[in-house]
Amino acid sequence: MISNTLPINVVRKINQELAISGQITPDQLKKLADDGYKSILNLCCADEQGFWINEQEKTQFLGLRYVNLPTKTKKLTHQNVNYIFQIIGDLPKPLLIHCENSKLSAAIVLLYISTQQGIDFDLVWQQVLNLDLL
């Protein structure tokens, strides 16, 4: 049987500007800084497994920008996603977007890149749902 579960903390480079992951570790954060990443966008909520309470402090200590935007998959709307897009656009690149298990970050990046390329949001949203990312 093929598992639909992705290893949660593997950093996957999507393009020159964006990468995704599940919850990262302190060692991964240091490597990201060493590899030239400029920003971290954390979509985790404080009640999720593995939430790292001092991630912001550690990230900023390494000279990276940090935003924690707690996001619940079931509460996502077009308006919420557009706000996340605005944050992505404003943060210095390269940028890592992470969540608890990497599915939400994958969905957000798929939506972001597709809409940047002019693809209709609703079409991409449906594809994200079909891929079981939300």
N, CA, C and O atoms as a GROMACS GRO file, in nm:
protein
  536
    1MET      N    1   0.083  -0.118   0.000
    1MET     CA    2   0.000   0.000   0.000
    1MET      C    3   0.088   0.125   0.000
    1MET      O    4   0.187   0.131   0.073
    2ILE      N    5   0.053   0.223  -0.080
    2ILE     CA    6   0.128   0.348  -0.089
    2ILE      C    7   0.075   0.445   0.015
    2ILE      O    8  -0.046   0.467   0.025
    3SER      N    9   0.165   0.502   0.091
    3SER     CA   10   0.126   0.597   0.194
    3SER      C   11   0.110   0.736   0.135
    3SER      O   12   0.190   0.777   0.051
    4ASN      N   13   0.009   0.807   0.178
    4ASN     CA   14  -0.014   0.945   0.136
    4ASN      C   15   0.051   1.042   0.233
    4ASN      O   16   0.030   1.163   0.222
    5THR      N   17   0.129   0.992   0.327
    5THR     CA   18   0.191   1.074   0.429
    5THR      C   19   0.332   1.115   0.385
    5THR      O   20   0.413   1.031   0.347
    6LEU      N   21   0.359   1.244   0.391
    6LEU     CA   22   0.492   1.296   0.359
    6LEU      C   23   0.573   1.300   0.488
    6LEU      O   24   0.518   1.328   0.594
    7PRO      N   25   0.706   1.273   0.479
    7PRO     CA   26   0.788   1.297   0.598
    7PRO      C   27   0.769   1.443   0.640
    7PRO      O   28   0.782   1.533   0.556
    8ILE      N   29   0.739   1.468   0.765
    8ILE     CA   30   0.691   1.600   0.801
    8ILE      C   31   0.795   1.710   0.804
    8ILE      O   32   0.762   1.826   0.779
    9ASN      N   33   0.919   1.679   0.832
    9ASN     CA   34   1.014   1.789   0.846
    9ASN      C   35   1.121   1.794   0.737
    9ASN      O   36   1.227   1.852   0.758
   10VAL      N   37   1.094   1.734   0.623
   10VAL     CA   38   1.186   1.743   0.510
   10VAL      C   39   1.162   1.878   0.441
   10VAL      O   40   1.048   1.911   0.407
   11VAL      N   41   1.268   1.954   0.420
   11VAL     CA   42   1.257   2.082   0.350
   11VAL      C   43   1.261   2.053   0.200
   11VAL      O   44   1.355   1.992   0.149
   12ARG      N   45   1.156   2.098   0.131
   12ARG     CA   46   1.146   2.077  -0.014
   12ARG      C   47   1.152   2.212  -0.084
   12ARG      O   48   1.065   2.297  -0.067
   13LYS      N   49   1.256   2.231  -0.164
   13LYS     CA   50   1.272   2.355  -0.239
   13LYS      C   51   1.180   2.349  -0.360
   13LYS      O   52   1.193   2.260  -0.444
   14ILE      N   53   1.086   2.443  -0.368
   14ILE     CA   54   0.989   2.446  -0.477
   14ILE      C   55   1.044   2.524  -0.596
   14ILE      O   56   1.032   2.480  -0.711
   15ASN      N   57   1.104   2.639  -0.569
   15ASN     CA   58   1.171   2.719  -0.672
   15ASN      C   59   1.279   2.801  -0.603
   15ASN      O   60   1.313   2.774  -0.488
   16GLN      N   61   1.333   2.900  -0.671
   16GLN     CA   62   1.443   2.978  -0.613
   16GLN      C   63   1.399   3.064  -0.495
   16GLN      O   64   1.482   3.108  -0.415
   17GLU      N   65   1.268   3.088  -0.483
   17GLU     CA   66   1.218   3.176  -0.378
   17GLU      C   67   1.148   3.104  -0.264
   17GLU      O   68   1.146   3.154  -0.151
   18LEU      N   69   1.090   2.986  -0.291
   18LEU     CA   70   1.002   2.923  -0.193
   18LEU      C   71   1.040   2.778  -0.165
   18LEU      O   72   1.077   2.702  -0.255
   19ALA      N   73   1.030   2.743  -0.038
   19ALA     CA   74   1.046   2.604   0.005
   19ALA      C   75   0.937   2.575   0.107
   19ALA      O   76   0.881   2.667   0.168
   20ILE      N   77   0.906   2.447   0.125
   20ILE     CA   78   0.803   2.405   0.220
   20ILE      C   79   0.857   2.297   0.312
   20ILE      O   80   0.956   2.229   0.282
   21SER      N   81   0.790   2.284   0.426
   21SER     CA   82   0.827   2.180   0.521
   21SER      C   83   0.715   2.166   0.624
   21SER      O   84   0.627   2.251   0.637
   22GLY      N   85   0.723   2.054   0.698
   22GLY     CA   86   0.647   2.043   0.821
   22GLY      C   87   0.725   2.117   0.929
   22GLY      O   88   0.814   2.196   0.897
   23GLN      N   89   0.693   2.092   1.054
   23GLN     CA   90   0.762   2.160   1.165
   23GLN      C   91   0.913   2.136   1.156
   23GLN      O   92   0.957   2.021   1.149
   24ILE      N   93   0.990   2.243   1.157
   24ILE     CA   94   1.135   2.231   1.146
   24ILE      C   95   1.197   2.216   1.285
   24ILE      O   96   1.134   2.243   1.387
   25THR      N   97   1.322   2.173   1.284
   25THR     CA   98   1.399   2.156   1.408
   25THR      C   99   1.500   2.270   1.422
   25THR      O  100   1.526   2.341   1.324
   26PRO      N  101   1.557   2.289   1.540
   26PRO     CA  102   1.661   2.391   1.555
   26PRO      C  103   1.779   2.369   1.461
   26PRO      O  104   1.835   2.465   1.408
   27ASP      N  105   1.818   2.244   1.438
   27ASP     CA  106   1.929   2.216   1.346
   27ASP      C  107   1.893   2.255   1.203
   27ASP      O  108   1.976   2.309   1.130
   28GLN      N  109   1.768   2.227   1.163
   28GLN     CA  110   1.725   2.266   1.029
   28GLN      C  111   1.723   2.419   1.015
   28GLN      O  112   1.760   2.472   0.911
   29LEU      N  113   1.681   2.488   1.119
   29LEU     CA  114   1.677   2.633   1.115
   29LEU      C  115   1.817   2.689   1.092
   29LEU      O  116   1.836   2.780   1.010
   30LYS      N  117   1.914   2.637   1.163
   30LYS     CA  118   2.053   2.681   1.145
   30LYS      C  119   2.101   2.654   1.003
   30LYS      O  120   2.166   2.738   0.942
   31LYS      N  121   2.068   2.536   0.949
   31LYS     CA  122   2.107   2.502   0.812
   31LYS      C  123   2.039   2.595   0.711
   31LYS      O  124   2.102   2.637   0.615
   32LEU      N  125   1.913   2.627   0.732
   32LEU     CA  126   1.842   2.719   0.644
   32LEU      C  127   1.912   2.855   0.641
   32LEU      O  128   1.930   2.914   0.535
   33ALA      N  129   1.950   2.904   0.760
   33ALA     CA  130   2.023   3.031   0.767
   33ALA      C  131   2.156   3.020   0.693
   33ALA      O  132   2.193   3.110   0.617
   34ASP      N  133   2.227   2.911   0.716
   34ASP     CA  134   2.356   2.889   0.649
   34ASP      C  135   2.340   2.880   0.497
   34ASP      O  136   2.429   2.919   0.421
   35ASP      N  137   2.226   2.827   0.453
   35ASP     CA  138   2.200   2.811   0.309
   35ASP      C  139   2.147   2.938   0.243
   35ASP      O  140   2.118   2.938   0.124
   36GLY      N  141   2.134   3.045   0.320
   36GLY     CA  142   2.096   3.173   0.260
   36GLY      C  143   1.948   3.209   0.265
   36GLY      O  144   1.907   3.308   0.205
   37TYR      N  145   1.869   3.130   0.335
   37TYR     CA  146   1.728   3.167   0.348
   37TYR      C  147   1.719   3.298   0.426
   37TYR      O  148   1.799   3.325   0.515
   38LYS      N  149   1.621   3.378   0.390
   38LYS     CA  150   1.604   3.510   0.451
   38LYS      C  151   1.485   3.518   0.544
   38LYS      O  152   1.480   3.604   0.632
   39SER      N  153   1.386   3.427   0.527
   39SER     CA  154   1.262   3.438   0.604
   39SER      C  155   1.202   3.300   0.632
   39SER      O  156   1.225   3.203   0.560
   40ILE      N  157   1.124   3.297   0.741
   40ILE     CA  158   1.046   3.180   0.779
   40ILE      C  159   0.901   3.226   0.801
   40ILE      O  160   0.876   3.320   0.875
   41LEU      N  161   0.807   3.158   0.734
   41LEU     CA  162   0.665   3.180   0.758
   41LEU      C  163   0.610   3.053   0.821
   41LEU      O  164   0.602   2.948   0.757
   42ASN      N  165   0.573   3.064   0.948
   42ASN     CA  166   0.524   2.951   1.026
   42ASN      C  167   0.372   2.957   1.029
   42ASN      O  168   0.315   3.051   1.084
   43LEU      N  169   0.307   2.858   0.971
   43LEU     CA  170   0.160   2.852   0.969
   43LEU      C  171   0.104   2.771   1.085
   43LEU      O  172  -0.018   2.754   1.094
   44CYS      N  173   0.190   2.721   1.174
   44CYS     CA  174   0.146   2.638   1.286
   44CYS      C  175   0.070   2.718   1.391
   44CYS      O  176   0.095   2.837   1.412
   45CYS      N  177  -0.023   2.649   1.454
   45CYS     CA  178  -0.095   2.704   1.569
   45CYS      C  179  -0.029   2.648   1.696
   45CYS      O  180   0.029   2.539   1.694
   46ALA      N  181  -0.038   2.722   1.804
   46ALA     CA  182   0.028   2.682   1.929
   46ALA      C  183  -0.020   2.548   1.983
   46ALA      O  184   0.051   2.483   2.059
   47ASP      N  185  -0.141   2.505   1.944
   47ASP     CA  186  -0.194   2.378   1.996
   47ASP      C  187  -0.155   2.258   1.910
   47ASP      O  188  -0.197   2.146   1.939
   48GLU      N  189  -0.075   2.279   1.805
   48GLU     CA  190  -0.037   2.168   1.718
   48GLU      C  191   0.085   2.096   1.772
   48GLU      O  192   0.170   2.153   1.840
   49GLN      N  193   0.092   1.968   1.737
   49GLN     CA  194   0.202   1.883   1.783
   49GLN      C  195   0.335   1.940   1.734
   49GLN      O  196   0.348   1.976   1.617
   50GLY      N  197   0.431   1.948   1.824
   50GLY     CA  198   0.566   1.991   1.787
   50GLY      C  199   0.583   2.142   1.777
   50GLY      O  200   0.690   2.189   1.739
   51PHE      N  201   0.479   2.220   1.812
   51PHE     CA  202   0.492   2.366   1.805
   51PHE      C  203   0.611   2.408   1.890
   51PHE      O  204   0.626   2.365   2.004
   52TRP      N  205   0.695   2.491   1.832
   52TRP     CA  206   0.822   2.530   1.892
   52TRP      C  207   0.806   2.671   1.948
   52TRP      O  208   0.804   2.768   1.872
   53ILE      N  209   0.793   2.683   2.079
   53ILE     CA  210   0.758   2.809   2.143
   53ILE      C  211   0.858   2.921   2.115
   53ILE      O  212   0.817   3.035   2.095
   54ASN      N  213   0.986   2.892   2.113
   54ASN     CA  214   1.085   2.998   2.093
   54ASN      C  215   1.142   3.002   1.950
   54ASN      O  216   1.254   3.047   1.929
   55GLU      N  217   1.064   2.953   1.854
   55GLU     CA  218   1.110   2.955   1.714
   55GLU      C  219   1.138   3.098   1.666
   55GLU      O  220   1.237   3.122   1.597
   56GLN      N  221   1.052   3.191   1.701
   56GLN     CA  222   1.073   3.330   1.656
   56GLN      C  223   1.205   3.384   1.709
   56GLN      O  224   1.283   3.443   1.633
   57GLU      N  225   1.230   3.365   1.837
   57GLU     CA  226   1.353   3.413   1.898
   57GLU      C  227   1.476   3.352   1.830
   57GLU      O  228   1.570   3.424   1.796
   58LYS      N  229   1.475   3.221   1.810
   58LYS     CA  230   1.589   3.153   1.746
   58LYS      C  231   1.607   3.199   1.602
   58LYS      O  232   1.720   3.218   1.556
   59THR      N  233   1.496   3.216   1.531
   59THR     CA  234   1.502   3.258   1.390
   59THR      C  235   1.561   3.397   1.379
   59THR      O  236   1.650   3.421   1.297
   60GLN      N  237   1.513   3.489   1.460
   60GLN     CA  238   1.563   3.626   1.454
   60GLN      C  239   1.708   3.634   1.501
   60GLN      O  240   1.784   3.717   1.451
   61PHE      N  241   1.747   3.550   1.596
   61PHE     CA  242   1.887   3.546   1.642
   61PHE      C  243   1.980   3.511   1.525
   61PHE      O  244   2.093   3.560   1.518
   62LEU      N  245   1.931   3.426   1.434
   62LEU     CA  246   2.011   3.386   1.317
   62LEU      C  247   2.003   3.488   1.202
   62LEU      O  248   2.062   3.467   1.096
   63GLY      N  249   1.930   3.598   1.224
   63GLY     CA  250   1.924   3.704   1.125
   63GLY      C  251   1.815   3.688   1.019
   63GLY      O  252   1.817   3.759   0.918
   64LEU      N  253   1.722   3.598   1.041
   64LEU     CA  254   1.614   3.577   0.946
   64LEU      C  255   1.488   3.650   0.992
   64LEU      O  256   1.468   3.670   1.112
   65ARG      N  257   1.405   3.689   0.896
   65ARG     CA  258   1.273   3.744   0.928
   65ARG      C  259   1.183   3.627   0.966
   65ARG      O  260   1.199   3.515   0.916
   66TYR      N  261   1.088   3.655   1.053
   66TYR     CA  262   0.999   3.550   1.102
   66TYR      C  263   0.857   3.602   1.115
   66TYR      O  264   0.833   3.710   1.170
   67VAL      N  265   0.763   3.524   1.063
   67VAL     CA  266   0.621   3.553   1.082
   67VAL      C  267   0.553   3.423   1.122
   67VAL      O  268   0.568   3.321   1.055
   68ASN      N  269   0.477   3.428   1.232
   68ASN     CA  270   0.390   3.316   1.269
   68ASN      C  271   0.248   3.360   1.240
   68ASN      O  272   0.196   3.453   1.300
   69LEU      N  273   0.186   3.290   1.146
   69LEU     CA  274   0.049   3.319   1.105
   69LEU      C  275  -0.032   3.192   1.130
   69LEU      O  276  -0.053   3.114   1.037
   70PRO      N  277  -0.078   3.172   1.254
   70PRO     CA  278  -0.151   3.048   1.287
   70PRO      C  279  -0.269   3.029   1.191
   70PRO      O  280  -0.355   3.116   1.178
   71THR      N  281  -0.270   2.913   1.125
   71THR     CA  282  -0.369   2.888   1.021
   71THR      C  283  -0.431   2.750   1.041
   71THR      O  284  -0.361   2.649   1.043
   72LYS      N  285  -0.560   2.748   1.055
   72LYS     CA  286  -0.635   2.622   1.064
   72LYS      C  287  -0.691   2.589   0.926
   72LYS      O  288  -0.761   2.670   0.865
   73THR      N  289  -0.659   2.472   0.878
   73THR     CA  290  -0.701   2.429   0.744
   73THR      C  291  -0.851   2.442   0.724
   73THR      O  292  -0.896   2.490   0.620
   74LYS      N  293  -0.928   2.400   0.821
   74LYS     CA  294  -1.073   2.400   0.808
   74LYS      C  295  -1.134   2.540   0.805
   74LYS      O  296  -1.249   2.557   0.766
   75LYS      N  297  -1.057   2.640   0.846
   75LYS     CA  298  -1.107   2.777   0.849
   75LYS      C  299  -1.053   2.862   0.734
   75LYS      O  300  -1.074   2.984   0.733
   76LEU      N  301  -0.984   2.801   0.639
   76LEU     CA  302  -0.929   2.876   0.527
   76LEU      C  303  -1.040   2.927   0.435
   76LEU      O  304  -1.134   2.855   0.402
   77THR      N  305  -1.026   3.051   0.395
   77THR     CA  306  -1.116   3.111   0.297
   77THR      C  307  -1.030   3.180   0.192
   77THR      O  308  -0.909   3.194   0.209
   78HIS      N  309  -1.093   3.221   0.085
   78HIS     CA  310  -1.021   3.294  -0.020
   78HIS      C  311  -0.956   3.420   0.041
   78HIS      O  312  -0.842   3.453   0.008
   79GLN      N  313  -1.028   3.487   0.128
   79GLN     CA  314  -0.976   3.609   0.192
   79GLN      C  315  -0.854   3.577   0.280
   79GLN      O  316  -0.755   3.651   0.275
   80ASN      N  317  -0.860   3.469   0.359
   80ASN     CA  318  -0.745   3.429   0.442
   80ASN      C  319  -0.624   3.399   0.355
   80ASN      O  320  -0.512   3.442   0.385
   81VAL      N  321  -0.647   3.325   0.248
   81VAL     CA  322  -0.537   3.287   0.159
   81VAL      C  323  -0.476   3.410   0.093
   81VAL      O  324  -0.354   3.418   0.079
   82ASN      N  325  -0.559   3.506   0.053
   82ASN     CA  326  -0.505   3.629  -0.006
   82ASN      C  327  -0.417   3.704   0.093
   82ASN      O  328  -0.317   3.763   0.054
   83TYR      N  329  -0.454   3.702   0.221
   83TYR     CA  330  -0.372   3.765   0.323
   83TYR      C  331  -0.237   3.693   0.336
   83TYR      O  332  -0.133   3.758   0.348
   84ILE      N  333  -0.240   3.562   0.333
   84ILE     CA  334  -0.115   3.484   0.336
   84ILE      C  335  -0.030   3.518   0.214
   84ILE      O  336   0.092   3.533   0.225
   85PHE      N  337  -0.094   3.531   0.096
   85PHE     CA  338  -0.020   3.569  -0.026
   85PHE      C  339   0.050   3.703  -0.007
   85PHE      O  340   0.164   3.721  -0.049
   86GLN      N  341  -0.019   3.797   0.057
   86GLN     CA  342   0.039   3.930   0.081
   86GLN      C  343   0.164   3.918   0.168
   86GLN      O  344   0.266   3.982   0.141
   87ILE      N  345   0.156   3.836   0.272
   87ILE     CA  346   0.272   3.813   0.361
   87ILE      C  347   0.387   3.750   0.281
   87ILE      O  348   0.502   3.793   0.292
   88ILE      N  349   0.355   3.648   0.200
   88ILE     CA  350   0.458   3.583   0.118
   88ILE      C  351   0.525   3.686   0.028
   88ILE      O  352   0.648   3.688   0.016
   89GLY      N  353   0.446   3.770  -0.035
   89GLY     CA  354   0.500   3.871  -0.125
   89GLY      C  355   0.590   3.970  -0.054
   89GLY      O  356   0.687   4.019  -0.112
   90ASP      N  357   0.560   4.001   0.071
   90ASP     CA  358   0.635   4.102   0.146
   90ASP      C  359   0.763   4.050   0.210
   90ASP      O  360   0.855   4.128   0.235
   91LEU      N  361   0.771   3.920   0.237
   91LEU     CA  362   0.888   3.866   0.306
   91LEU      C  363   1.007   3.852   0.212
   91LEU      O  364   0.991   3.817   0.095
   92PRO      N  365   1.128   3.880   0.263
   92PRO     CA  366   1.248   3.858   0.182
   92PRO      C  367   1.262   3.711   0.143
   92PRO      O  368   1.224   3.622   0.219
   93LYS      N  369   1.317   3.686   0.026
   93LYS     CA  370   1.334   3.551  -0.026
   93LYS      C  371   1.484   3.517  -0.026
   93LYS      O  372   1.568   3.606  -0.029
   94PRO      N  373   1.516   3.389  -0.024
   94PRO     CA  374   1.430   3.272  -0.019
   94PRO      C  375   1.356   3.261   0.114
   94PRO      O  376   1.403   3.307   0.218
   95LEU      N  377   1.240   3.198   0.106
   95LEU     CA  378   1.146   3.188   0.217
   95LEU      C  379   1.106   3.042   0.236
   95LEU      O  380   1.072   2.973   0.141
   96LEU      N  381   1.110   2.998   0.361
   96LEU     CA  382   1.055   2.867   0.396
   96LEU      C  383   0.918   2.889   0.457
   96LEU      O  384   0.901   2.969   0.549
   97ILE      N  385   0.818   2.816   0.405
   97ILE     CA  386   0.684   2.816   0.461
   97ILE      C  387   0.664   2.680   0.524
   97ILE      O  388   0.677   2.577   0.457
   98HIS      N  389   0.633   2.677   0.654
   98HIS     CA  390   0.615   2.548   0.718
   98HIS      C  391   0.488   2.546   0.801
   98HIS      O  392   0.435   2.649   0.844
   99CYS      N  393   0.441   2.423   0.822
   99CYS     CA  394   0.323   2.397   0.904
   99CYS      C  395   0.350   2.269   0.981
   99CYS      O  396   0.463   2.220   0.985
  100GLU      N  397   0.246   2.216   1.041
  100GLU     CA  398   0.265   2.096   1.124
  100GLU      C  399   0.314   1.976   1.042
  100GLU      O  400   0.406   1.907   1.085
  101ASN      N  401   0.255   1.952   0.925
  101ASN     CA  402   0.286   1.829   0.851
  101ASN      C  403   0.322   1.850   0.704
  101ASN      O  404   0.334   1.752   0.631
  102SER      N  405   0.340   1.970   0.660
  102SER     CA  406   0.379   2.013   0.525
  102SER      C  407   0.266   2.015   0.424
  102SER      O  408   0.285   2.067   0.314
  103LYS      N  409   0.150   1.961   0.456
  103LYS     CA  410   0.039   1.963   0.359
  103LYS      C  411  -0.017   2.103   0.340
  103LYS      O  412  -0.041   2.144   0.226
  104LEU      N  413  -0.039   2.176   0.447
  104LEU     CA  414  -0.090   2.311   0.435
  104LEU      C  415   0.009   2.401   0.362
  104LEU      O  416  -0.029   2.480   0.276
  105SER      N  417   0.136   2.389   0.397
  105SER     CA  418   0.237   2.473   0.329
  105SER      C  419   0.244   2.438   0.180
  105SER      O  420   0.262   2.527   0.097
  106ALA      N  421   0.229   2.310   0.146
  106ALA     CA  422   0.227   2.270   0.004
  106ALA      C  423   0.106   2.330  -0.067
  106ALA      O  424   0.117   2.380  -0.179
  107ALA      N  425  -0.010   2.327  -0.001
  107ALA     CA  426  -0.132   2.384  -0.060
  107ALA      C  427  -0.117   2.534  -0.083
  107ALA      O  428  -0.152   2.584  -0.190
  108ILE      N  429  -0.065   2.604   0.015
  108ILE     CA  430  -0.049   2.750   0.004
  108ILE      C  431   0.047   2.785  -0.109
  108ILE      O  432   0.020   2.876  -0.187
  109VAL      N  433   0.158   2.713  -0.120
  109VAL     CA  434   0.255   2.742  -0.226
  109VAL      C  435   0.197   2.708  -0.363
  109VAL      O  436   0.219   2.782  -0.459
  110LEU      N  437   0.125   2.598  -0.374
  110LEU     CA  438   0.060   2.564  -0.501
  110LEU      C  439  -0.038   2.674  -0.541
  110LEU      O  440  -0.039   2.717  -0.656
  111LEU      N  441  -0.120   2.718  -0.447
  111LEU     CA  442  -0.215   2.827  -0.476
  111LEU      C  443  -0.141   2.956  -0.512
  111LEU      O  444  -0.180   3.024  -0.607
  112TYR      N  445  -0.038   2.989  -0.439
  112TYR     CA  446   0.038   3.113  -0.462
  112TYR      C  447   0.101   3.115  -0.602
  112TYR      O  448   0.081   3.209  -0.679
  113ILE      N  449   0.176   3.012  -0.633
  113ILE     CA  450   0.246   3.008  -0.762
  113ILE      C  451   0.145   3.005  -0.877
  113ILE      O  452   0.163   3.075  -0.977
  114SER      N  453   0.042   2.926  -0.864
  114SER     CA  454  -0.057   2.914  -0.972
  114SER      C  455  -0.128   3.046  -0.998
  114SER      O  456  -0.145   3.086  -1.113
  115THR      N  457  -0.171   3.113  -0.892
  115THR     CA  458  -0.240   3.240  -0.913
  115THR      C  459  -0.145   3.348  -0.963
  115THR      O  460  -0.187   3.437  -1.037
  116GLN      N  461  -0.018   3.341  -0.924
  116GLN     CA  462   0.081   3.434  -0.978
  116GLN      C  463   0.097   3.415  -1.128
  116GLN      O  464   0.130   3.509  -1.201
  117GLN      N  465   0.073   3.293  -1.175
  117GLN     CA  466   0.082   3.262  -1.317
  117GLN      C  467  -0.049   3.288  -1.391
  117GLN      O  468  -0.061   3.259  -1.510
  118GLY      N  469  -0.148   3.342  -1.320
  118GLY     CA  470  -0.273   3.379  -1.384
  118GLY      C  471  -0.380   3.271  -1.386
  118GLY      O  472  -0.482   3.287  -1.453
  119ILE      N  473  -0.358   3.162  -1.316
  119ILE     CA  474  -0.458   3.054  -1.312
  119ILE      C  475  -0.566   3.092  -1.212
  119ILE      O  476  -0.536   3.144  -1.104
  120ASP      N  477  -0.689   3.067  -1.246
  120ASP     CA  478  -0.803   3.103  -1.162
  120ASP      C  479  -0.793   3.036  -1.025
  120ASP      O  480  -0.771   2.916  -1.014
  121PHE      N  481  -0.811   3.117  -0.920
  121PHE     CA  482  -0.801   3.068  -0.782
  121PHE      C  483  -0.892   2.949  -0.758
  121PHE      O  484  -0.849   2.849  -0.699
  122ASP      N  485  -1.017   2.957  -0.801
  122ASP     CA  486  -1.113   2.849  -0.774
  122ASP      C  487  -1.072   2.718  -0.839
  122ASP      O  488  -1.095   2.611  -0.783
  123LEU      N  489  -1.011   2.724  -0.958
  123LEU     CA  490  -0.962   2.602  -1.022
  123LEU      C  491  -0.849   2.538  -0.941
  123LEU      O  492  -0.845   2.416  -0.922
  124VAL      N  493  -0.759   2.622  -0.895
  124VAL     CA  494  -0.647   2.570  -0.816
  124VAL      C  495  -0.696   2.520  -0.680
  124VAL      O  496  -0.649   2.417  -0.632
  125TRP      N  497  -0.789   2.592  -0.620
  125TRP     CA  498  -0.846   2.549  -0.492
  125TRP      C  499  -0.904   2.408  -0.505
  125TRP      O  500  -0.883   2.323  -0.419
  126GLN      N  501  -0.978   2.385  -0.613
  126GLN     CA  502  -1.037   2.253  -0.634
  126GLN      C  503  -0.928   2.146  -0.650
  126GLN      O  504  -0.942   2.035  -0.600
  127GLN      N  505  -0.821   2.181  -0.720
  127GLN     CA  506  -0.711   2.087  -0.737
  127GLN      C  507  -0.645   2.055  -0.603
  127GLN      O  508  -0.609   1.941  -0.576
  128VAL      N  509  -0.628   2.157  -0.520
  128VAL     CA  510  -0.571   2.138  -0.386
  128VAL      C  511  -0.658   2.042  -0.305
  128VAL      O  512  -0.608   1.955  -0.235
  129LEU      N  513  -0.790   2.060  -0.314
  129LEU     CA  514  -0.881   1.970  -0.244
  129LEU      C  515  -0.871   1.828  -0.301
  129LEU      O  516  -0.871   1.731  -0.226
  130ASN      N  517  -0.864   1.816  -0.435
  130ASN     CA  518  -0.852   1.684  -0.499
  130ASN      C  519  -0.723   1.612  -0.458
  130ASN      O  520  -0.720   1.490  -0.450
  131LEU      N  521  -0.619   1.689  -0.432
  131LEU     CA  522  -0.491   1.631  -0.390
  131LEU      C  523  -0.487   1.600  -0.240
  131LEU      O  524  -0.387   1.550  -0.188
  132ASP      N  525  -0.596   1.629  -0.172
  132ASP     CA  526  -0.609   1.606  -0.028
  132ASP      C  527  -0.504   1.683   0.052
  132ASP      O  528  -0.449   1.634   0.151
  133LEU      N  529  -0.477   1.807   0.007
  133LEU     CA  530  -0.383   1.891   0.079
  133LEU      C  531  -0.453   1.975   0.186
  133LEU      O  532  -0.389   2.028   0.277
  134LEU      N  533  -0.584   1.987   0.174
  134LEU     CA  534  -0.662   2.062   0.275
  134LEU      C  535  -0.772   1.972   0.330
  134LEU      O  536  -0.849   2.014   0.416
   0.00000   0.00000   0.00000
